[in-house]
Amino acid sequence: MSDGGSDAMKKVLALLAVAALVGILISRGEGKDSAGPGQTSTAEAQKKTEAPPGPREESDEPNARIVRQKPKSTESSSPDFFSPPPSPKQPDTNQSTSSDDSPEVSSSTPSGSSATEGATWEAKPDETGIDVWLEKARQLIKDDQQLKARKILTEKYLNSPGKEREAYRKLLDEINEHLIWDPTCTTGAETYRLQQGDTLGKVARKYDINWRMIARLNGIDNPARIRAGDELKILTGEPRILVTKSEFTLTLLIDDYYVKEYPVGIGKNDKTPNGKFTVDNCLVEPDWYKPSGGLVKYGEEGHLLGDRWMGFEDKPGVRGYGIHGTNDPDSVGTKCSQGCVRLRNEDVRELYDFVTPGTKVKIVE
């Protein structure tokens, strides 16, 4: 081959080598994103934002995994006893709660058994029945927390019907046998030391309560025989009355706790009105002014008011109603009156000792 052909061949081979080298360089650069100086390619950025395996820390930052807490209830811890009771709440089986609105059972204690003293209670969604609430209350009593037990039971009592209500009442009465009716127990009460010149009436005015309540709670038969230096048990707070016609009951409360329940008779033909009332006058051994006219003195034949009368303030269309005793104790628990609420005489005497003019009354169906 001539020198000219040899030179041409060398040029072709050189061009082929250059082309091959360019091809190799291009193939190495495939799949890479373009990034300027100091920038990170898209693939590298994605790799950096992927979460590492294993648990993640909780964070308040947006889009982070957050453990959501059940919102706190906006309802008052003290129930409004003069509003209609709320519908029973169904347990939320999807989450547990540690609020006071749910019964708590020790996770280490089988259902129905007694928890050890000082045990930590924790809610279980499948254990929200009456037995659990009663067990919780009994445990609180064992732990010397009678006031807390009474508060819980009061709320359950007010929002429960029939047999459940009766079960709560029985335990409440057991608690109050000590807290209220025992003169030596001052838990939840105040103690007043009598000064020279004090009378029960004067002490009662200090606390805006009925002096007869002081006498009853302290076992004082003769108020004239009190002496300076004696200590008196005083229950403070506002007495209130709830009449539940469907249960034939009258419940005495002081502020937000149960005191006692009494059986009552109510009006025939739905004559006892529902609503809110205020006690206007309180009478011992009252005379009876008959609706048809005429007066029957206390103790005379045909007298129907019993030993006490607590008359309601008149309202438009509602006049002459009140709470009183009866000369026919067998009528209690029935629809028997002309619209008033009647109690047995021994019960109305006890109730009367807590009531003053201004006491609020709520009558519900």
C-alpha positions in Angstrom: 0.0 0.0 0.0 1.3 3.5 -0.8 2.2 6.0 1.8 -1.0 8.0 0.9 -3.2 5.0 1.6 -1.4 4.3 4.8 -1.9 7.8 6.1 -5.6 7.7 5.2 -6.1 4.4 7.1 -4.4 5.8 10.2 -6.8 8.7 10.2 -9.8 6.4 10.0 -8.5 4.3 12.9 -7.9 7.4 14.9 -11.4 8.6 14.3 -12.8 5.3 15.3 -10.8 5.3 18.5 -12.1 8.8 19.4 -15.6 7.8 18.7 -15.3 4.7 20.9 -13.9 6.8 23.8 -16.8 9.3 23.5 -19.2 6.4 23.6 -17.7 5.0 26.8 -17.8 8.4 28.5 -21.5 8.9 27.5 -22.5 5.5 28.8 -20.9 6.2 32.2 -22.9 9.4 32.6 -26.4 7.8 32.0 -28.9 7.8 34.9 -27.2 10.8 36.6 -29.1 14.0 37.3 -27.5 17.2 36.5 -26.5 19.2 39.6 -24.5 22.4 39.9 -21.6 22.9 42.2 -22.5 22.3 45.8 -26.0 20.8 44.9 -27.3 17.3 45.5 -28.8 15.2 42.8 -32.4 14.2 43.0 -31.5 10.5 43.7 -29.2 11.5 46.6 -31.8 13.9 48.1 -34.5 11.2 48.0 -32.1 8.8 49.8 -31.4 11.3 52.5 -35.2 12.0 53.3 -36.1 8.3 53.7 -36.7 7.4 57.3 -34.2 4.9 58.8 -35.7 1.5 59.9 -36.9 1.2 63.4 -39.1 3.4 65.7 -39.4 7.1 65.1 -39.4 9.7 67.8 -42.6 11.6 68.5 -42.5 15.1 67.3 -44.6 18.3 67.3 -43.5 19.1 63.8 -46.1 18.9 61.0 -46.5 15.6 59.2 -44.6 13.8 62.0 -46.2 10.7 63.7 -48.2 12.0 66.7 -49.8 10.1 69.5 -53.3 11.7 69.7 -54.7 12.2 73.2 -58.5 12.1 73.8 -59.7 15.7 74.2 -60.4 16.7 77.8 -64.1 16.9 78.6 -65.5 20.4 78.9 -68.3 19.2 81.2 -68.1 20.2 84.8 -67.0 17.6 87.3 -70.0 18.5 89.4 -73.2 17.4 87.6 -76.1 19.9 87.3 -78.7 18.1 89.3 -81.4 20.5 88.1 -80.9 19.7 84.4 -82.3 16.7 82.8 -79.9 13.7 83.2 -77.9 13.1 80.1 -78.4 9.9 78.1 -76.2 7.1 79.2 -72.8 7.2 77.4 -71.8 4.1 75.5 -68.2 3.0 76.1 -65.8 3.7 73.2 -64.3 0.3 72.5 -61.6 1.8 70.3 -59.7 3.7 72.9 -59.2 3.8 76.7 -59.3 6.8 78.9 -58.1 7.9 82.3 -60.7 10.5 82.9 -62.9 10.5 85.9 -65.8 9.7 83.5 -64.8 6.1 83.1 -64.6 3.4 85.8 -61.1 2.2 86.5 -60.1 -1.4 87.2 -56.6 -2.5 88.2 -55.1 -4.3 85.3 -53.6 -6.8 87.7 -57.0 -7.5 89.4 -59.5 -9.9 87.8 -63.0 -8.4 87.2 -65.2 -8.9 90.2 -62.4 -9.4 92.7 -61.2 -7.0 95.3 -58.3 -4.8 94.4 -55.5 -4.5 96.8 -55.3 -1.4 98.9 -53.7 1.5 97.2 -53.9 -0.2 93.7 -53.8 1.9 90.6 -57.1 1.8 88.7 -57.1 1.8 84.9 -60.2 1.9 82.6 -61.2 -1.2 80.6 -63.8 -0.6 77.9 -65.6 -3.9 78.5 -66.0 -3.2 82.3 -68.2 -0.2 82.5 -71.3 -1.7 84.3 -72.7 -1.0 87.7 -70.6 -3.7 89.4 -67.4 -2.0 88.4 -68.6 1.4 89.7 -69.7 -0.1 93.0 -66.4 -1.9 93.3 -64.5 1.3 92.6 -66.5 3.1 95.3 -65.8 0.3 97.8 -62.1 0.5 97.1 -62.1 4.2 97.6 -63.9 3.7 101.0 -61.2 1.2 102.0 -58.6 3.8 101.0 -60.3 6.3 103.3 -61.6 8.4 100.4 -65.3 8.4 101.3 -65.9 11.9 99.9 -64.6 10.9 96.5 -66.7 7.7 96.6 -69.8 9.7 97.5 -69.3 12.1 94.6 -68.9 9.4 92.0 -71.9 7.5 93.3 -74.0 10.6 93.5 -73.5 11.3 89.8 -74.2 7.6 88.8 -77.3 7.6 91.1 -78.7 10.7 89.5 -78.2 9.4 85.9 -79.4 5.8 86.5 -82.9 4.4 86.5 -84.6 1.6 88.5 -82.5 -1.1 90.1 -79.2 0.5 89.2 -80.3 3.7 91.0 -81.3 1.6 94.0 -78.0 -0.1 94.2 -76.1 3.2 94.1 -78.5 4.5 96.8 -77.8 1.7 99.2 -74.1 2.2 99.1 -74.5 6.0 99.4 -76.7 5.5 102.5 -73.9 3.3 104.0 -71.4 6.1 103.4 -73.6 8.8 104.8 -74.4 6.8 107.9 -70.9 7.8 108.9 -70.3 11.0 107.0 -73.6 12.7 107.8 -75.5 11.0 110.6 -72.6 10.3 112.9 -72.0 13.4 115.2 -68.4 12.4 115.8 -67.5 12.3 112.1 -66.3 15.7 110.8 -65.0 14.5 107.4 -66.5 16.9 104.9 -68.0 19.1 107.6 -66.9 22.1 109.7 -66.5 22.2 113.5 -67.8 25.2 115.4 -66.9 25.8 119.0 -69.8 27.5 120.9 -69.0 30.9 122.4 -70.6 32.5 125.4 -74.0 33.8 124.4 -74.4 31.6 121.3 -77.7 30.0 120.4 -78.3 27.5 117.7 -80.2 30.2 115.8 -77.2 32.5 115.9 -74.9 29.8 114.8 -77.3 28.9 112.0 -77.3 32.5 110.7 -73.5 32.4 110.5 -73.7 29.6 108.0 -77.1 30.4 106.5 -78.6 27.0 107.4 -81.5 25.7 109.4 -80.8 25.6 113.1 -82.8 22.4 113.3 -80.3 20.7 111.1 -77.5 21.5 113.6 -79.6 20.1 116.4 -80.4 16.9 114.5 -76.9 16.2 113.3 -75.5 16.8 116.8 -78.1 14.9 118.7 -79.3 17.9 120.6 -82.8 17.3 122.0 -83.0 20.6 124.0 -81.3 23.6 122.3 -81.5 25.6 125.5 -79.0 23.3 127.1 -76.0 23.9 124.8 -72.9 25.3 126.6 -70.0 27.5 125.6 -67.1 25.3 124.6 -69.2 22.6 123.1 -68.2 21.6 119.5 -70.9 21.3 116.9 -70.7 19.5 113.5 -71.8 21.9 110.8 -72.7 20.9 107.2 -72.3 23.8 104.9 -73.6 24.2 101.4 -76.9 24.8 99.7 -79.7 22.2 100.3 -81.6 21.2 97.1 -84.4 18.9 96.3 -85.0 16.6 93.3 -88.4 14.9 92.9 -88.4 12.1 90.3 -92.0 11.2 89.6 -91.4 8.0 87.7 -89.4 6.6 90.6 -91.8 8.1 93.3 -88.7 9.5 95.1 -87.5 12.8 96.6 -83.7 13.2 96.9 -82.1 15.7 99.2 -78.8 17.0 98.1 -76.3 19.5 99.6 -74.4 21.2 96.8 -73.1 18.4 94.7 -73.5 15.4 97.0 -76.3 13.1 98.0 -77.8 13.2 101.5 -80.8 11.0 101.5 -83.7 9.6 99.3 -87.3 9.5 100.5 -90.3 7.7 99.0 -93.1 10.1 98.0 -96.7 10.2 96.8 -97.5 12.4 93.9 -100.6 13.9 92.2 -103.4 11.9 90.6 -104.0 12.3 86.9 -100.5 13.9 86.4 -101.4 16.8 88.6 -97.9 17.3 90.0 -96.3 19.8 87.7 -92.8 19.4 86.3 -90.4 22.3 86.6 -88.2 24.4 88.9 -89.6 25.8 92.1 -88.5 27.7 95.2 -89.6 27.0 98.8 -91.4 30.1 100.0 -92.7 29.2 103.5 -92.0 26.4 106.0 -94.6 25.5 108.7 -94.5 23.1 111.7 -97.9 21.4 112.4 -99.7 23.4 109.7 -103.3 24.0 109.3 -104.9 22.9 106.0 -106.8 25.3 103.8 -108.9 23.0 101.6 -109.0 23.7 97.9 -112.8 23.6 98.0 -112.8 26.1 100.8 -112.7 25.8 104.6 -110.0 25.3 107.2 -109.0 22.1 108.9 -106.8 22.7 112.0 -103.7 20.5 112.6 -104.8 17.4 114.6 -108.4 17.7 113.5 -110.2 14.9 111.7 -109.7 15.2 107.9 -106.4 17.0 108.1 -104.2 15.9 105.2 -100.9 17.8 105.5 -99.2 15.8 108.3 -96.5 17.3 110.5 -94.8 19.7 108.1 -95.4 22.0 105.2 -92.9 23.4 102.7 -94.9 25.6 100.3 -93.6 26.6 96.9 -93.5 30.2 95.6 -96.5 30.7 93.4 -96.0 30.9 89.6 -98.4 31.7 86.8 -100.8 28.8 86.6 -99.1 27.0 89.4 -100.4 28.0 92.8 -100.7 26.3 96.2 -98.2 23.4 95.6 -95.7 22.2 98.2 -94.2 19.3 100.0 -95.9 17.9 103.2 -96.5 14.9 105.4 -99.6 12.8 105.4 -102.1 11.1 107.7 -102.2 8.2 105.3 -98.7 6.6 105.1 -99.9 3.8 102.8 -100.6 6.4 100.1 -96.8 7.1 99.8 -95.5 5.5 96.6 -98.7 6.1 94.7 -100.5 8.7 92.7 -102.7 10.0 95.4 -102.6 13.7 95.9 -104.2 16.8 94.3 -100.7 17.7 93.0 -98.5 18.2 96.1 -95.6 15.9 97.0 -96.3 14.0 100.2 -94.0 12.1 102.5 -94.4 9.9 105.6 -94.4 12.1 108.7 -91.1 10.8 110.1 -89.5 11.5 106.7 -91.0 15.0 106.3 -89.8 16.0 109.7 -86.2 15.0 108.9 -86.3 16.7 105.4 -87.8 19.8 107.0 -84.7 20.2 109.2 -82.5 20.8 106.2 -84.8 23.1 104.2 -85.1 26.9 104.5 -87.1 29.5 102.5 -85.3 29.8 99.2 -84.4 26.1 98.9 -84.6 25.1 95.2 -86.8 22.2 94.1 -86.8 20.5 90.7 -89.6 18.1 89.7 -88.9 15.9 86.7 -90.8 13.0 85.1 
